[in-house]
Amino acid sequence: MKIKNMAASGLSGRIFYGTMETNDGGQSGKWLAGKQDVTDMAIRAVAEHCHITGTDYDFTLTDGRTIKLAVTVVEV
């Protein structure tokens, strides 16, 4: 099955968007030609979303630790 997907590279940490070939319709699979590096665009969109909505996010890692995603606005 071919699906559109966005995922972070385990090697570089860059965020890619494109089409993947997957057997289970999930997050794992093989990138097909044409994936695009959208790291800067994705990070800015998430930062703006958190700022506008006032929402913080917590994500649990496989080892039990937690990533907390929050935005702080500072005066320059």
Secondary structure, DSSP 8 states (H G I E B T S, - for coil): -EEEEEEE-TTT--EEEEEEE-SSSSS-SEE-TT-EE-HHHHHHHHHHHHHHHT--EEEE-TTS-EEEE-------
